[in-house]
Amino acid sequence: MKIQGIKKISNVLWEISPSFKGGMKVPVRIYASEKLINQMEKEVFEQITNVACLPGIVDYAFCLPDGHTGYGFPIGGAAAFDPQTGIISPGGIGFDINCGMRLLRTSLTYDEVKPKLIKLVDTLFARIPSGVGGAGALTVTQDEFCDVIEQGMEWCLKNGYAERKDLERTEERGCMSGAKAAKVSHKAIERGYKQVGSLGSGNHFLEIQVLRPENVHNRKAAEVFGLNIPNQIVVMVHCGSRGFGHQVAQDYLFQFLQAMQKDYHIKTNDKQLACVPFMSRDGQDYFSAMQCAVNMAFVNRQIIIHKVREVFSDIFKKRPSDLGMEQIYDVTHNTAKLEVHTVKGKKKELLLHRKGATRALGPGMEGVPFEYREIGQPVIIGGSMETGSYLLVGTAQGSKTFYTTAHGSGRVMGRHQAKKQFNGRELLQKLKAKGIYIRCASYSGLAEEAGAAYKNIDDVVKAAEQAGLSTRVARLIPIGNIKG
Amino acid sequence: MSFSYRDDMASADIAFQAQGKTIEELFSSAWQALIEVMVNDSKKIKKSITRTLDLEQTSLPMLLLIFLQEALFYKDAQQLFLIVEDIAVSHEAGSYSLKATLKGEPIIKHKHRLGIDVKAVTLHKFNLERTDHGWEATVVLDI
């Protein structure tokens, strides 16, 4: 182990005691195999121990198997705070508020889609904006945008962009009710109102995937999630709140930097951990503005899925319902939410920060859609365009991390290095030969997302499973992908 | 314009170091480094649209930070790629101010060789300092 002070608890659990660093209020728990913890940069340990120093933190600061360096919190970091005595920090949520994953199933098989794959991907690429600064597929005025960010997916339902089932199968039913547009700057609205229904770029993607029979790990759960056809086709979307969420985070990070010491006498080890008491006016304002960005991201993914349904419908000349195009689930992996958990045997309301970390409720828990309640909440883990992604399910043992698991693969190679090592056009051809057809707005951006730039996703989901945070349901293999 | 990208500072994102003999040159270099993450052929950006900036902050590093964020604002809000045409930084009574003229054109997917979208200019390892040769800034961008 390269970092002194880390104690091995089990093959997938490591602990750093508060004696590691002055000011740590709780220990750190890192859920990872030896291979994964050795892949984590030294900075991850600095960042997660800085999180353990924050006021009001409860139990542990958590780092998940996909942990890598972030800003303030590491990506793959989670922490719960006492709402009465603790803080809220934009650095514990991320600039891309409610960056998240959505998975849509179809009743189509690989053999049915394969002859139309190129047309499907080309049409999706033409109709769903992606790339730098892309305007979205939805046109709304700034006033209408304020309704969007306050109402979330309810707005989509009212305006014909969603079905009731889409809301039922979305975390928070696609709307956080504390969202108030008045708490958001005009600059954030200006930056975001034209971007609803756009993918962005970086590691964001829309992917057509196939579930091969040999990749079903939990047949019962797969059937409950409607995955019961050999070589069934699904569509996965990964994106967030676009420029709107980025500006909300930026605005409040600056505000908190000024207020943190002057008004609240809080010191942090890292400026990116700027925070204020959750119950303060500043804290409540940010919580409300953050919920606006959470809602915007839910709507963003909904509009994209609406377009996906339109494209499949046009190409297969059938209604989306006749193609079995039902949402499996939508999960967020960059949020702060009030949740009730058991701490030292007592039920307690906590403010859960999850940054690059996914909620994973176990079987029977409130918050899991009724139709999935027997088996637990679906968890969607996005992988690279070469290696595939996973559908997991939450477990009862997940209480140890307040029902939180990993969110993705985590990078191991810098973007600049990846660009030097891989050529976007060559990569595109290589993947085409492997049966993965890709359209992208940027070839250099594509090179940065090469599979070798990421940790092995199998290692990540296996570590999460061995730790009891989530279990595998199915591995989903890409066949078509659009990227920004 | 003098800048270089640093792979050893942010594996998931992009970091750069920018230099300038004067503070204005440093600000221009940092802006250019940011723009070139998003568009690979920034020299081909036509100067058909003009925007002006008038910013004020209590410190020079924070002035640089909010200056760079304007590039992201115009990229998202108005879908513009802008280049610094003219810039002046001044210091008076504990306050730093900046006036700049930016010129550029709308982002066109099929015309510009797009790079990768930048979400935010972070405070992570953010640094601005005097050097023997002028000024240097270290900036990490969230991708």
Chai-1 contact restraints between the chains, C-beta under 6 A:
chainA,res_idxA,chainB,res_idxB,connection_type,confidence,min_distance_angstrom,max_distance_angstrom,comment,restraint_id
A,H68,B,A12,contact,1.0,0.0,6.0,A-B,restraint_1
A,Y71,B,T122,contact,1.0,0.0,6.0,A-B,restraint_2
A,Y71,B,H124,contact,1.0,0.0,6.0,A-B,restraint_3
A,F95,B,K119,contact,1.0,0.0,6.0,A-B,restraint_4
A,F95,B,A120,contact,1.0,0.0,6.0,A-B,restraint_5
A,F95,B,D142,contact,1.0,0.0,6.0,A-B,restraint_6
A,D96,B,K119,contact,1.0,0.0,6.0,A-B,restraint_7
A,G131,B,L114,contact,1.0,0.0,6.0,A-B,restraint_8
A,V132,B,M38,contact,1.0,0.0,6.0,A-B,restraint_9
A,V132,B,L114,contact,1.0,0.0,6.0,A-B,restraint_10
A,V132,B,D117,contact,1.0,0.0,6.0,A-B,restraint_11
A,G133,B,K75,contact,1.0,0.0,6.0,A-B,restraint_12
A,G133,B,D76,contact,1.0,0.0,6.0,A-B,restraint_13
A,G133,B,Q79,contact,1.0,0.0,6.0,A-B,restraint_14
A,G133,B,I107,contact,1.0,0.0,6.0,A-B,restraint_15
A,E190,B,A77,contact,1.0,0.0,6.0,A-B,restraint_16
A,R191,B,F73,contact,1.0,0.0,6.0,A-B,restraint_17
A,R191,B,D76,contact,1.0,0.0,6.0,A-B,restraint_18
A,R191,B,A77,contact,1.0,0.0,6.0,A-B,restraint_19
A,G200,B,D117,contact,1.0,0.0,6.0,A-B,restraint_20
A,S201,B,I116,contact,1.0,0.0,6.0,A-B,restraint_21
A,S201,B,D117,contact,1.0,0.0,6.0,A-B,restraint_22
A,G202,B,I116,contact,1.0,0.0,6.0,A-B,restraint_23
A,G202,B,I143,contact,1.0,0.0,6.0,A-B,restraint_24
A,G243,B,D76,contact,1.0,0.0,6.0,A-B,restraint_25
A,H246,B,K119,contact,1.0,0.0,6.0,A-B,restraint_26
A,H246,B,A120,contact,1.0,0.0,6.0,A-B,restraint_27
A,Q250,B,A120,contact,1.0,0.0,6.0,A-B,restraint_28
A,K271,B,L123,contact,1.0,0.0,6.0,A-B,restraint_29
A,Q272,B,L123,contact,1.0,0.0,6.0,A-B,restraint_30
A,Q272,B,H124,contact,1.0,0.0,6.0,A-B,restraint_31
A,R411,B,S11,contact,1.0,0.0,6.0,A-B,restraint_32
A,R411,B,A12,contact,1.0,0.0,6.0,A-B,restraint_33
A,G414,B,D7,contact,1.0,0.0,6.0,A-B,restraint_34
A,G414,B,S11,contact,1.0,0.0,6.0,A-B,restraint_35
A,R415,B,I14,contact,1.0,0.0,6.0,A-B,restraint_36
A,H416,B,Y5,contact,1.0,0.0,6.0,A-B,restraint_37
A,H416,B,D7,contact,1.0,0.0,6.0,A-B,restraint_38
A,Q417,B,D7,contact,1.0,0.0,6.0,A-B,restraint_39
A,A441,B,L114,contact,1.0,0.0,6.0,A-B,restraint_40
A,S442,B,L114,contact,1.0,0.0,6.0,A-B,restraint_41
A,S442,B,G115,contact,1.0,0.0,6.0,A-B,restraint_42
A,S444,B,N40,contact,1.0,0.0,6.0,A-B,restraint_43
A,S444,B,G115,contact,1.0,0.0,6.0,A-B,restraint_44
A,G445,B,I116,contact,1.0,0.0,6.0,A-B,restraint_45
